[in-house]
């Protein structure tokens, strides 16, 4: 085993760990979005439909961060 092989293995491991850490942020974000939607519906039940639509849009934007994280994993792992 030469130094290049060892470096490639370490780099791959670091990018995998990096994506795992990057997935924590969107998970927390989705939890906050859903929690605040539940609070909003509890306060204003008649706005449930509008709040639910806004919740799904918020979840989509938050999950975009996870997609950026996995794309970064593939870019730097190569």
PyMOL commands that set and color helices and strands:
alter all, ss='L'
color gray80, all
select helices_A, chain A and resi 3-43+45-77
alter helices_A, ss='H'
color red, helices_A
deselect
rebuild
show_as cartoon
